[in-house]
Amino acid sequence: MTVRVELFHAPNCPRCERARILMRELAAGFGDRLDYRERDVVAALEDAARLGILATPTIVIDGRLAFTGLPAKDSLQTALQTAVEAEDRAEP
């Protein structure tokens, strides 16, 4: 199974662009263990509202708000690794 990771971003948001670069780099290291998607917050407004997203960038891991703003690389790496390990333990 894979961990779903969504980056909600806004057009012309410099922090969002830095978050994209960081997420793409980290996601590549997890290979097929992550289902990584980038979502324009305006285009996905209904989902963003349901999740309680009030600012961009926001990172959602397995349907739960994980980071609002641009997280430190180490913090994001740890959160992703923890989610992947939890998924591994949950598999039959």
C-alpha positions, 0 to 999 in steps of 0.5 A: 500500500502507499501513503497519500501525500497532497500539497495544496498550493496557490498560484504565485506563492513563493513558499508554495514553489519551495514546498513543491521542490522539497516535496518532489525531492523527498517523494522521489526518495520514497519511490512507489511508497508515496502517492504524491499529488500537487493540488491548486487550492482554488481548483480543489476548494471543496476538499481544502475547506473539508480539510480545514486548510486556511493557508498555503502551502499545506501538506496533507498526509493520508487525509490529515493536515500535517503541515501548514506553511513550509516545513523544515526538511528534517521535519517533513522527512520524519513525518513521511517516514513515520507514515510509511512505517505505519502503513507497513505495520498496518499491512496484513 
